Amino acid sequence: MSENWQSRTTHRIRRLVIYVALLLLAFLLGFVPMWIKSRECSSRLAEAERQSSLGRMENSLVSAAIDAQRSDSETARVAASDFFTVLRAATSTDVDSVLSQTQKDGAQPLLAQRDQIITLLSRGDVASADLLSDLYVSYRKLMNP
């Protein structure tokens, strides 16, 4: 009788192991495709955030140039300051930066113009409009080679 009991116990254990293995397999069959899809969505989201950040930077610069041409120096100064702040942050971060290394290197001459442009805008100098327009053209060339 004990041999029959051991045989049944062994059979039950094997059946339990098979059920657990099948359950694990079913879980993985459902999990893996969702994990792949999640990674794809995450990648697309990161690219969308990158494009959005670049768009916000460009919008700040365009706004500053337009406001300077309209002789609205204070609004132009605030927009230019925002542009330079975001550009500086984008060039200083190494991880998950919105800029490539080439763009970071090319942004340094743009950042060098910050103090001059902000000063001209603070004074209400009309030359600031031309400098902002030139800066915008340089920025576009840098971002869209």
Backbone as CSV, one residue per row, in Angstrom:
resi,resn,N_x,N_y,N_z,CA_x,CA_y,CA_z,C_x,C_y,C_z
1,MET,0.803,-1.185,0.000,0.000,0.000,0.000,0.854,1.261,0.000
2,SER,1.961,1.256,0.694,2.804,2.445,0.745,3.432,2.723,-0.621
3,GLU,3.676,1.652,-1.387,4.229,1.851,-2.729,3.180,2.525,-3.623
4,ASN,1.946,2.145,-3.510,0.859,2.738,-4.269,0.650,4.199,-3.845
5,TRP,0.754,4.454,-2.555,0.605,5.810,-2.037,1.739,6.713,-2.543
6,GLN,2.970,6.187,-2.559,4.111,6.953,-3.070,3.960,7.220,-4.562
7,SER,3.438,6.275,-5.274,3.235,6.432,-6.709,2.215,7.547,-6.980
8,ARG,1.130,7.536,-6.203,0.120,8.583,-6.361,0.686,9.958,-5.985
9,THR,1.437,10.032,-4.942,2.034,11.292,-4.509,2.998,11.818,-5.574
10,THR,3.810,10.947,-6.102,4.741,11.332,-7.161,3.977,11.818,-8.383
11,HIS,2.903,11.122,-8.718,2.080,11.491,-9.862,1.439,12.880,-9.633
12,ARG,0.972,13.125,-8.425,0.370,14.420,-8.091,1.406,15.548,-8.160
13,ILE,2.583,15.268,-7.664,3.643,16.278,-7.696,4.005,16.614,-9.139
14,ARG,4.126,15.591,-9.983,4.431,15.822,-11.399,3.327,16.640,-12.057
15,ARG,2.089,16.281,-11.753,0.960,17.020,-12.326,0.984,18.476,-11.862
16,LEU,1.287,18.718,-10.588,1.382,20.069,-10.056,2.499,20.855,-10.753
17,VAL,3.638,20.216,-10.946,4.763,20.869,-11.628,4.372,21.224,-13.060
18,ILE,3.677,20.330,-13.737,3.239,20.592,-15.110,2.250,21.754,-15.132
19,TYR,1.306,21.794,-14.192,0.352,22.899,-14.135,1.058,24.231,-13.881
20,VAL,1.996,24.237,-12.966,2.742,25.458,-12.669,3.536,25.901,-13.898
21,ALA,4.167,24.952,-14.589,4.931,25.279,-15.795,4.009,25.832,-16.877
22,LEU,2.831,25.243,-17.044,1.879,25.740,-18.038,1.372,27.134,-17.670
23,LEU,1.128,27.350,-16.400,0.703,28.667,-15.936,1.790,29.714,-16.196
24,LEU,3.030,29.359,-15.904,4.152,30.257,-16.146,4.290,30.554,-17.635
25,LEU,4.144,29.548,-18.465,4.215,29.724,-19.905,3.096,30.642,-20.403
26,ALA,1.893,30.452,-19.895,0.764,31.302,-20.288,1.022,32.749,-19.866
27,PHE,1.557,32.925,-18.680,1.885,34.268,-18.210,2.905,34.927,-19.131
28,LEU,3.959,34.199,-19.474,4.999,34.747,-20.340,4.468,35.046,-21.738
29,LEU,3.584,34.205,-22.241,3.001,34.451,-23.558,2.181,35.742,-23.574
30,GLY,1.616,36.109,-22.466,0.882,37.358,-22.372,1.777,38.540,-22.032
31,PHE,2.799,38.288,-21.240,3.657,39.362,-20.757,4.629,39.868,-21.809
32,VAL,5.278,38.983,-22.522,6.325,39.378,-23.464,5.810,40.334,-24.546
33,PRO,4.703,40.039,-25.222,4.236,41.005,-26.228,3.893,42.373,-25.631
34,MET,3.318,42.379,-24.453,2.985,43.649,-23.809,4.252,44.412,-23.421
35,TRP,5.270,43.703,-22.992,6.538,44.328,-22.633,7.179,44.955,-23.866
36,ILE,7.146,44.242,-24.995,7.704,44.770,-26.247,6.935,46.014,-26.675
37,LYS,5.619,45.944,-26.606,4.789,47.091,-26.986,5.058,48.283,-26.063
38,SER,5.223,48.018,-24.792,5.514,49.072,-23.825,6.843,49.759,-24.148
39,ARG,7.839,48.992,-24.510,9.137,49.564,-24.871,9.025,50.429,-26.118
40,GLU,8.257,49.971,-27.098,8.056,50.752,-28.324,7.357,52.076,-28.001
41,CYS,6.319,52.010,-27.177,5.584,53.221,-26.794,6.483,54.175,-26.017
42,SER,7.298,53.638,-25.153,8.220,54.453,-24.373,9.221,55.160,-25.287
43,SER,9.689,54.458,-26.273,10.626,55.043,-27.229,9.970,56.159,-28.030
44,ARG,8.738,55.931,-28.480,8.020,56.965,-29.227,7.728,58.173,-28.345
45,LEU,7.396,57.946,-27.089,7.141,59.044,-26.157,8.403,59.877,-25.946
46,ALA,9.535,59.220,-25.781,10.797,59.940,-25.596,11.105,60.810,-26.807
47,GLU,10.870,60.294,-28.001,11.111,61.076,-29.217,10.134,62.254,-29.306
48,ALA,8.887,62.028,-28.942,7.898,63.115,-28.961,8.276,64.202,-27.951
49,GLU,8.738,63.813,-26.778,9.167,64.783,-25.776,10.381,65.567,-26.261
50,ARG,11.291,64.886,-26.950,12.468,65.541,-27.517,12.044,66.597,-28.537
51,GLN,11.156,66.205,-29.446,10.688,67.134,-30.464,9.938,68.313,-29.835
52,SER,9.166,68.043,-28.815,8.425,69.096,-28.119,9.381,70.089,-27.465
53,SER,10.412,69.584,-26.841,11.391,70.449,-26.193,12.110,71.320,-27.217
54,LEU,12.483,70.733,-28.346,13.126,71.518,-29.402,12.170,72.577,-29.938
55,GLY,10.901,72.216,-30.075,9.903,73.167,-30.548,9.708,74.325,-29.595
56,ARG,9.697,74.033,-28.296,9.554,75.097,-27.296,10.746,76.053,-27.342
57,MET,11.950,75.481,-27.515,13.133,76.334,-27.612,13.025,77.261,-28.822
58,GLU,12.666,76.670,-29.959,12.548,77.465,-31.180,11.455,78.528,-31.038
59,ASN,10.345,78.165,-30.436,9.261,79.139,-30.235,9.702,80.317,-29.371
60,SER,10.473,80.049,-28.345,10.978,81.141,-27.499,11.861,82.084,-28.303
61,LEU,12.717,81.506,-29.126,13.621,82.326,-29.924,12.859,83.133,-30.978
62,VAL,11.906,82.506,-31.655,11.100,83.211,-32.651,10.293,84.323,-31.986
63,SER,9.724,84.026,-30.849,8.954,85.037,-30.123,9.835,86.230,-29.758
64,ALA,11.057,85.949,-29.298,11.979,87.034,-28.949,12.311,87.877,-30.177
65,ALA,12.559,87.221,-31.303,12.904,87.957,-32.528,11.735,88.830,-32.986
66,ILE,10.547,88.290,-32.968,9.364,89.056,-33.404,9.100,90.221,-32.450
67,ASP,9.165,89.952,-31.161,8.928,91.030,-30.192,9.979,92.128,-30.310
68,ALA,11.223,91.753,-30.573,12.277,92.760,-30.734,12.021,93.607,-31.975
69,GLN,11.552,92.982,-33.044,11.237,93.741,-34.263,10.058,94.690,-34.036
70,ARG,9.168,94.323,-33.135,8.001,95.162,-32.815,8.333,96.180,-31.722
71,SER,9.598,96.247,-31.326,10.089,97.166,-30.287,9.486,96.879,-28.914
72,ASP,9.102,95.631,-28.678,8.621,95.199,-27.363,9.801,94.518,-26.658
73,SER,10.732,95.351,-26.215,12.018,94.855,-25.720,11.908,93.979,-24.477
74,GLU,11.049,94.344,-23.557,10.955,93.568,-22.310,10.424,92.156,-22.572
75,THR,9.381,92.039,-23.382,8.849,90.716,-23.715,9.885,89.916,-24.495
76,ALA,10.597,90.587,-25.390,11.654,89.929,-26.169,12.779,89.464,-25.249
77,ARG,13.124,90.274,-24.264,14.193,89.913,-23.328,13.820,88.670,-22.524
78,VAL,12.578,88.617,-22.058,12.113,87.459,-21.281,12.138,86.197,-22.156
79,ALA,11.656,86.311,-23.392,11.635,85.150,-24.293,13.054,84.714,-24.648
80,ALA,13.937,85.661,-24.887,15.331,85.327,-25.203,16.002,84.677,-23.996
81,SER,15.732,85.205,-22.826,16.296,84.617,-21.613,15.822,83.178,-21.428
82,ASP,14.536,82.937,-21.680,14.002,81.571,-21.599,14.706,80.658,-22.599
83,PHE,14.883,81.157,-23.823,15.565,80.365,-24.846,16.962,79.980,-24.393
84,PHE,17.730,80.955,-23.934,19.107,80.683,-23.526,19.169,79.761,-22.309
85,THR,18.235,79.911,-21.395,18.207,79.047,-20.208,17.967,77.588,-20.609
86,VAL,16.990,77.367,-21.465,16.679,76.000,-21.899,17.815,75.437,-22.746
87,LEU,18.388,76.249,-23.617,19.501,75.783,-24.454,20.707,75.423,-23.601
88,ARG,21.002,76.235,-22.606,22.130,75.934,-21.717,21.876,74.614,-20.966
89,ALA,20.679,74.433,-20.491,20.354,73.184,-19.780,20.480,71.984,-20.716
90,ALA,20.042,72.152,-21.958,20.109,71.042,-22.921,21.544,70.705,-23.290
91,THR,22.429,71.688,-23.272,23.825,71.414,-23.620,24.617,70.875,-22.438
92,SER,24.128,71.082,-21.240,24.892,70.648,-20.066,24.529,69.247,-19.589
93,THR,23.383,68.721,-19.998,23.000,67.386,-19.543,23.568,66.330,-20.473
94,ASP,24.082,65.259,-19.878,24.649,64.170,-20.671,23.633,63.072,-20.921
95,VAL,22.798,62.805,-19.949,21.840,61.715,-20.052,20.513,62.254,-20.569
96,ASP,19.923,61.568,-21.528,18.610,61.916,-22.079,18.527,63.359,-22.565
97,SER,19.587,63.841,-23.191,19.576,65.190,-23.715,18.766,65.229,-25.000
98,VAL,18.136,66.364,-25.249,17.368,66.533,-26.482,18.295,66.848,-27.650
99,LEU,19.558,67.159,-27.358,20.521,67.514,-28.396,21.564,66.424,-28.585
100,SER,21.984,66.248,-29.817,23.094,65.338,-30.086,24.393,66.045,-29.688
101,GLN,25.478,65.305,-29.659,26.756,65.912,-29.281,27.165,66.992,-30.287
102,THR,26.908,66.767,-31.554,27.217,67.758,-32.583,26.412,69.037,-32.352
103,GLN,25.142,68.885,-32.010,24.297,70.044,-31.734,24.762,70.772,-30.473
104,LYS,25.190,70.005,-29.469,25.701,70.639,-28.246,26.931,71.478,-28.549
105,ASP,27.825,70.918,-29.357,29.040,71.658,-29.711,28.695,72.897,-30.526
106,GLY,27.755,72.775,-31.445,27.353,73.906,-32.272,26.579,74.964,-31.507
107,ALA,26.007,74.602,-30.369,25.224,75.555,-29.580,26.109,76.493,-28.765
108,GLN,27.352,76.139,-28.567,28.230,76.986,-27.742,28.387,78.404,-28.305
109,PRO,28.594,78.568,-29.635,28.651,79.949,-30.159,27.327,80.705,-29.997
110,LEU,26.224,79.989,-30.035,24.928,80.640,-29.815,24.831,81.137,-28.379
111,LEU,25.264,80.298,-27.445,25.213,80.673,-26.027,26.153,81.845,-25.717
112,ALA,27.221,81.953,-26.494,28.179,83.037,-26.270,27.556,84.404,-26.550
113,GLN,26.485,84.434,-27.316,25.829,85.703,-27.657,24.817,86.152,-26.606
114,ARG,24.583,85.327,-25.619,23.532,85.596,-24.641,23.650,86.968,-23.990
115,ASP,24.785,87.231,-23.371,24.930,88.476,-22.611,24.749,89.707,-23.499
116,GLN,25.320,89.656,-24.698,25.197,90.795,-25.608,23.732,91.039,-25.992
117,ILE,23.025,89.973,-26.329,21.629,90.123,-26.756,20.745,90.598,-25.603
118,ILE,20.917,89.994,-24.446,20.102,90.386,-23.280,20.367,91.847,-22.911
119,THR,21.629,92.255,-22.974,21.976,93.651,-22.661,21.330,94.607,-23.658
120,LEU,21.427,94.274,-24.953,20.816,95.136,-25.972,19.301,95.216,-25.790
121,LEU,18.681,94.108,-25.460,17.236,94.115,-25.232,16.882,94.933,-23.996
122,SER,17.687,94.838,-22.966,17.434,95.617,-21.743,17.507,97.113,-22.017
123,ARG,18.380,97.486,-22.929,18.532,98.899,-23.288,17.508,99.348,-24.333
124,GLY,16.794,98.401,-24.923,15.839,98.738,-25.968,16.505,99.054,-27.290
125,ASP,17.720,98.569,-27.499,18.488,98.837,-28.718,17.865,98.097,-29.908
126,VAL,17.686,98.807,-31.023,17.067,98.202,-32.207,17.974,97.158,-32.860
127,ALA,19.271,97.184,-32.576,20.206,96.202,-33.138,19.905,94.793,-32.620
128,SER,19.217,94.722,-31.499,18.905,93.399,-30.934,18.012,92.585,-31.857
129,ALA,17.140,93.238,-32.622,16.248,92.520,-33.540,17.054,91.802,-34.614
130,ASP,18.064,92.475,-35.160,18.902,91.844,-36.185,19.717,90.699,-35.585
131,LEU,20.242,90.895,-34.384,21.008,89.832,-33.737,20.133,88.605,-33.455
132,LEU,18.915,88.840,-33.012,18.003,87.719,-32.750,17.619,87.005,-34.041
133,SER,17.435,87.754,-35.108,17.125,87.128,-36.399,18.300,86.290,-36.875
134,ASP,19.511,86.810,-36.746,20.704,86.045,-37.122,20.863,84.812,-36.235
135,LEU,20.571,84.983,-34.954,20.639,83.852,-34.022,19.638,82.776,-34.415
136,TYR,18.461,83.186,-34.807,17.442,82.225,-35.233,17.896,81.448,-36.468
137,VAL,18.478,82.135,-37.440,18.967,81.453,-38.641,20.071,80.459,-38.263
138,SER,20.957,80.849,-37.382,22.033,79.941,-36.932,21.445,78.728,-36.188
139,TYR,20.469,78.996,-35.358,19.816,77.908,-34.608,19.152,76.918,-35.569
140,ARG,18.439,77.425,-36.560,17.777,76.542,-37.534,18.785,75.698,-38.289
141,LYS,19.896,76.302,-38.688,20.942,75.547,-39.403,21.521,74.450,-38.509
142,LEU,21.670,74.761,-37.250,22.211,73.797,-36.295,21.265,72.626,-36.052
143,MET,19.994,72.936,-35.893,19.013,71.903,-35.568,18.538,71.122,-36.790
144,ASN,18.575,71.741,-37.964,18.118,71.089,-39.199,19.212,71.169,-40.257
145,PRO,20.269,70.366,-40.098,21.404,70.487,-41.037,21.020,70.107,-42.467
